[in-house]
Structures are given as structure tokens and as C-alpha cells.
Amino acid sequence: MLAGEEASIELVQRWLQRRDSDELETEENPSKECSSSGSPGARAGRRSSLALTPEDEPLVDVTNRSPPPANIPTALIYSPPEPLELLCVFPERTSRVCAAACSAVERAGGEARSLRCARETLDALRRDNDTRVPHVIVVDARQPQQLDALLLARAIRGTKNTQHVYLIAIVKKSAYLKDEFGVLAYLEAGFNRVMVETVNTTAWCAEVLQARSSAACSRAQIAATAALAAAADRCRDLVAITDDQQRILLTNKSWCRMLGWRLEEGPRPIHEAAGGEALRLATTGARDWEAPVTLRRRAAPDPIMLPCRGATIGLTKTTSHIVFVCEPSAGEGDRGRGSLHSIRRGSLDVRSVASDGLRRTSLAKLQGLPLEAPITKVISLLSAATEGAPPSTVACIERAVDMLRTSELYSPQMRDETKLRVEDPIATDLIGALLSREQVNQNLVYMQGNANVLSSRRSSNDSTVVRSQTNRTNIKHKTTGQLRELLDTALSWDFEIFRLEDLTRGRPLAHLGLALMGGRFDVCAALECDERTLLHWLTVIETNYHAVNTYHNSTHAADVLQAVAYFLEKDRLKNLLEPVEAAAALISAAAHDIDHPGTSSAFLCNARHPLAILYNDVSVLESHHAALTFKLTLNDDRVNIFKNLDRDTYKTVRHHVIDMILATEMTKHFEHLAKFVNVFYAKSSGSKEDGMHTDEPLSLDTTALSQPENVLLVKRMMIKCADVSNASRPQKFAMEWARRIAEEYFLQTDEEKAKDLPVVMPMFDRATCSIPRSQIGFIDYIIIDMMEAWAAFIDMPELVNHARSNNQHWRELDEAGVTTLADVKRVQRQNAIQAPPTTTAEPTTEE
Ligand SMILES: Nc1ncnc2c1ncn2[C@@H]1O[C@@H]2COP(=O)(O)O[C@H]2[C@H]1O
């Protein structure tokens, strides 16, 4: 093998290893069933994979979803048949399990050898590295005091040329069954599979054959990638490949030679080397482009400008790599080619211009497929409009098309973020944590043996189910005079929610739910269920909120339910929603934060909480709230408010409830808001690019309500606004909610520090955080825009008025030196906010 080839293979391998370790953070098993046997295999496929699930096949490319998938070189990925090589590491010389594995391999025509300790194993791997790397290594993990299997797996993975080796850990059945997430520690250490000890040779035979095939496939993929890297090395074009963060991972020899880089250089930001239009296109989400690039040479002061062709690669919707291929001019390459293109003055997005011959051919082929999405049509129309248009119009349209091609069409960048960052770090912390997932620290060092880093404040999912089924299933609703009087005001915006909390001894949801859902909105009629079932449902839902949470408890659920009920009474919604849709909205509100642990999704991801593993770090809490709502509802006929619905209606209600609960995820805040504004507010033609921040007044246009998908936007907006309506309530309520959420944030920070986890909102430290300033930021950046849009839609100006006046009040408190929880409590006391003690009403239980 040539020295350069070796270097590039090593580079690729390092790069694959890095990718693998990144993936470990995010691609764990989606379900418990998978975690025991199916998933390790699937994961093994993924560890070094360039592909390859059916939905990733090239067909995706033609649907014009962005970014485009790689043109996967499947022809390169083949695995020549080769005899199976097994290495067993068993401390016990006479192990019957080891004997069974070895005899299975011999039966399958392969070769097996066994070693007794980690040192021997690592020595053998290093010694035989180029000649005899086994396909499968089986490690005895049953006696940690004799052999530390996890340590050995890590060491094996750290050895050259072992990415494709299939690692199996052998455990005792009792250990395997003891902990459903126990396999995670093994997977993290680098094992592909955890297997219960067996002396059955047939079982071993099946196991090693599968493992061999997986190892061979993985080896073939690595070899194919190395071949592509070697091809790149032999090109005269300058090639660089970056990751999604625009850090250069791989460069070819021409790149290194011309720019003075070394092949083995680690990841570096592309902007250190390149600039110009090509970089702009690459970083704004274009899929395929040709544009000039400026490249900086280390040895020369002046940059060079070259034509560059590029592509954004991604096997899924997200970009994984960006490829730059820069064409050296005659004087700059090794040898002149004589047919070099001149650098284009303007940029050319290959896919947006129909004059490209190749593309026309493939388009012609694709036109027969029924795959055209509206966005494809829009892009085609815009591209057609460039024909014969003046250059400034072409440039405008090209820019618009670039933007349309990004997958983040509705996620505006926070233009004011810099200002916010400079002005107020507390607001930056809060808004950053609410709006982005980047707070999740993917590089956290895993705390070994502590896969179950549960918040001490949360109860486990399963235990909540049991609790809710066994307790209080037969509650009779008795209201005292005071409570009845209070519930009579349930449809006013200054409803005394905290008084309800007191009067019901922390069980406001069942009482308010019964009054609103059972009473005013007659959810029972809409769902064809009886009131007793509704009461049982409300009770179970309420029981599964954590009373210990200061904010995310059933009082918050009741508050959101009350806000949704209030909104539903507005003419616009009264005339819009069917009874069953109103019922779905109320159900979503009541259940939208069920089993909330009092910590954020980012916290759960950082702590590798089972829910984060289950939901792959995506919409963790919201997915859990929605799933648990249905689990609890369907589990028990006495609770099942949907039991009488026909199949179609049930499906509709389920769809609405899930959609609304998921809409409460704050990372999608601007996406939902932008969709709502774009659909229901007409923009003047002279407005700025994104319409959201234009100074032009927007005028309400409700004609789009005739389309059901737009009604969905209204429902999402309704629950979103209800969810954070606390900041648009009269001052005394807003203040108490702010105190409660701040306390919960502080507790999260305390817990993060205690457990040595990354701190999601470092400014939210109880000793130093200014609560008024957090509220000013929250209202300025989250509340005002949203409430303005919603208030105009449902004709409820007080939403904005309260938000503004609360903002003003927090500013005054800030100026007066109010900072901590104690300060806020003092102000509350001074204002006599808290209601005087009241006699409590008992919802009585009968069994
Ligand atoms: N008054 C407030 N101040 C700061 N953050 C808030 C306030 N009200 C709601 N939030 C945040 O907004 C989020 C909305 O979704 P969650 O209920 O999951 O969690 C909520 C809090 O994190």
C-alpha cells in the first residue's frame, strides 16, 4: 500500500471513529424491545455505515427534500467471502460457553482461538493488525473481577483497524434480565451485542454467522470510503469535506499541496481556508452549487480565487457533510488542462437552472413519478422566471430559491440575539435554553454504571401508571360553597387559579376540568362518554402530575386548561371548531405536561435519562406527555374517555391531541409562530424578507381558515399561547408564576451541579439570578410577538396589555434592586398578593 493511501485510510478511519462516537450520543435504541437484541445489530450497521436503510435509497433525491442524500456508491460496497475468524476472551480455561462458541465456528468452516486476559488480547490485536483481525470477538463479561469487559472493549476500539470487528459481551441471564437498560453500558463501551451465556452450539453458530456478516459489511464500507478518499487524492481538483459544523474533516493531496496544509490536520473551520460565494451557498443550505471560492494559502499572502463545485450531503433531512471541489487554474494546478472554465461572475445553483443537460435528462426521467411537492413547483416556477430576467432579479430569485431549499423554512434566526447577548446574559440563557437544543452537551463524559441518572424529583413512568390505576379511581366530586363560587368564575381571565389550588388542596385540575369540560363545554357529549369516566380520567391525569414541582404541576395544567377554555369562548374559535375539536383542545391542555419531571428535555438528554434514550433526544418531554396521556387513557376502561368513539373519530381526536401537545415544544416556537403569521397576516409588498420583523403593519386575513391544515395552525397557536399565558395574566398571577418557574429552574441548576452534568442555564443560579431580568427577556423575546399575533386573531387585546404592563412592572422591580426569590417573595407579601387562608374543600373518595 502506498504511504499516501495509508495516510488517507487512517484519516478516514479516524473520521469514522469520530462520527461513531458522535452517533453514540444520539442514536440509541428507540424501544425497550430493541435494546436487548435487535438494536445492537442495527447499531452495528450504523457504526460505520454510509447508508443504508430502504428510505435512504436514491429515490429520496428526486423528491427534492433537502438536503440531498449522498449518491451512495453501493457498487463499491461488497464483501468478498472469507473464512470466519473468531477470537474468544474467557478467563476460565475450561469455559463451556467458550468451547461451544469455538466449536460452532469450526462447524461453520471458520477458525477460532481463545485467549484468557485483556493484555494477551490487545497484544494479539496489535501484533496481527494487518494480517489477521478477527471478524468477531466474544468477551466474557460474567466475572468483572477477573476481566473488566467494558475496559477491554474500549481498548479494542482504540486499536487500529478494529472498527469493523463485531464485539459480543457474554453476560449471565440474571444480570441481563435485571436491568432493562443495562445493555447501554456495553454499547457505550463499544460492544455491538450483549448475549446471554449459552452452551448451545447451534445458537452460537447462528450468532457468529450473523456477526461475521455484519463485520464483513462494515469492513467493506470502510474500505469503500478509503477507496473514495484515495480517488480524491489522485485528483488535480482541490477537495475538502466538512462536517455539518463546517469544520474540514478531510482534504485531498492537491488541497494540501496548494494551500500548504498537512494531510493529517485535525478538523478546522472551513472559513480559515475558504471564503466567497461558494461558502455562502454552502452555509445557507444550497444542495448543489457552482460558484467562485477564495482560498487562503499558508505560504502566500494573497488568496486565490477558483471555480468551485459543491454539494450538501445528508442521508436524512439533516446535513452531515459539505463537499467542496475546487478547480485549479492552468497556472495553479500540477499540470494545466487547457479546458478550464472561467470563474463565473455570479453563482449558479445547479439544481435551480434548467439548462443543465444532465439534470434535464434526470428530470425527464423523474417527471413520470408522482413525487412533486408544492415546494418543488414553487422552485420550478421561480427558476423559470429567471429566464431573460435582469441580473438583479435573477440574483434575488436565486437567493429566494436558496432559502426555500433549506429544511428550516420556518425557523427564523434570532436577529436580535447578539443584542440580547450583549444586553442581558440571563435573558440569553433563558431564551437560548427554550429555543434551541444546542444546550444539550453531546460530549458529556458518561458516568459509568449510572445509565439511570434519574432526577430525584421524578417518578418513573411505570410506577406512575400503577399508582394512577390503583388510587382514587372512584372520586365523588363535592364542592363547598366557596369552591362552587370560585368555579362559577372559571371563564374569566383573572380567574383565581392559586385560590383554586388552595381550596382543592393541590388538586385543581380535576375540579376545574369537571367544571369546564364536563360543564360548559360538554366534552362528555362530544366524546359520548359519561361524566364518571371524565372524572376518573381527570383524576388519573392529575395524579400523574408531580405535586413536588413548583411550576410544572397540576396547577399549571389547570391554568393552561382555563386559558384554552377562555380562548375557545372567543367568537373566532367558537365558530371555527367542532365540539370534538374543542374537546381535543381541552384534553391536550389538561394533559400537556403530564409526568413532567421538573427538569427540561435538555437536562434529560444530558443525563442520558431513559426518556431521552427512548425518544432519541428529540422532543423528549412532549413526546412523553402525549404518549403517556394515551397510555393512561387506554389502559383502563373506567378512565377511557375515548372508548365509545368510532375508529375514525378516535383517530382524528388522537391526531389533534398529539399535534397540540407536541406544539408546546419551545424549540419549535418560532416555527409555529412564523407559520401562523405567514398564513393569517397579509404582508405589504414592501416588507422585509421574513415578514416577522417588518415595521409595516400586518393585517389579519382569515380567508385561509377554510383549509383544515390552517385550522391546525390555530390550534397549535392556541395551546402555545395558553401554555405561556402566565406572562399575560394580571400582575399578581404573573408574579407568582414567575417565582415558581424560577424556583424550578434553580432546582435544575442545583441538580446539574450536584450530578456534575452540564448546566443548561448557568445564569439561573439562585444566588445570583435576577428574576425580573429573566422575565423582561421572556416577555420581550417570547411573549410580545406571539401574543400580538394571537390577540388580534381572537380579538383579546388584554393579552398584550397585561404582557406590556407586567414587563413594565418587572423593569421597575429591577430598578428597585429586586433580584432573588426572597426579594420577589417580599414584594409579593408587600402587595398582599397571596390570598388569605381559606377553608378547604374536599373532593371525597369512595371505594
Ligand atoms: N414566566 C416565565 N418565565 C420564564 N420561562 C417561562 C415562563 N413561563 C413559561 N416559561 C417557559 O416556557 C416553557 C413553555 O413550555 P414548558 O411548559 O415545557 O416550560 C415552560 C418554561 O420553561
The ligand as a MOL file (V3000), in Angstrom:
LIG
                    3D

  0  0  0     0  0            999 V3000
M  V30 BEGIN CTAB
M  V30 COUNTS 22 25 0 0 0
M  V30 BEGIN ATOM
M  V30 1 N -42.9210 33.3020 33.1710 0
M  V30 2 C -41.9890 32.5110 32.6140 0
M  V30 3 N -40.6880 32.8300 32.7050 0
M  V30 4 C -39.7230 32.0940 32.1710 0
M  V30 5 N -39.9690 30.9630 31.4800 0
M  V30 6 C -41.2630 30.5920 31.3540 0
M  V30 7 C -42.3140 31.3320 31.9210 0
M  V30 8 N -43.4700 30.7080 31.6250 0
M  V30 9 C -43.1580 29.6100 30.9190 0
M  V30 10 N -41.8230 29.5470 30.7490 0
M  V30 11 C -41.0590 28.5410 29.9980 0
M  V30 12 O -41.7610 28.3220 28.7930 0
M  V30 13 C -41.8930 26.9300 28.6430 0
M  V30 14 C -43.0960 26.5070 27.8890 0
M  V30 15 O -43.0870 25.0930 27.8320 0
M  V30 16 P -42.9410 24.2520 29.1860 0
M  V30 17 O -44.2250 24.3390 29.9580 0
M  V30 18 O -42.4060 22.9300 28.8770 0
M  V30 19 O -41.8280 25.0210 30.0300 0
M  V30 20 C -42.0030 26.4100 30.0670 0
M  V30 21 C -40.9810 27.2300 30.7650 0
M  V30 22 O -39.7230 26.6560 30.5580 0
M  V30 END ATOM
M  V30 BEGIN BOND
M  V30 1 1 1 2
M  V30 2 1 2 3
M  V30 3 2 2 7
M  V30 4 2 3 4
M  V30 5 1 4 5
M  V30 6 2 5 6
M  V30 7 1 6 7
M  V30 8 1 6 10
M  V30 9 1 7 8
M  V30 10 2 8 9
M  V30 11 1 9 10
M  V30 12 1 10 11
M  V30 13 1 11 12
M  V30 14 1 11 21
M  V30 15 1 12 13
M  V30 16 1 13 14
M  V30 17 1 13 20
M  V30 18 1 14 15
M  V30 19 1 15 16
M  V30 20 2 16 17
M  V30 21 1 16 18
M  V30 22 1 16 19
M  V30 23 1 19 20
M  V30 24 1 20 21
M  V30 25 1 21 22
M  V30 END BOND
M  V30 END CTAB
M  END
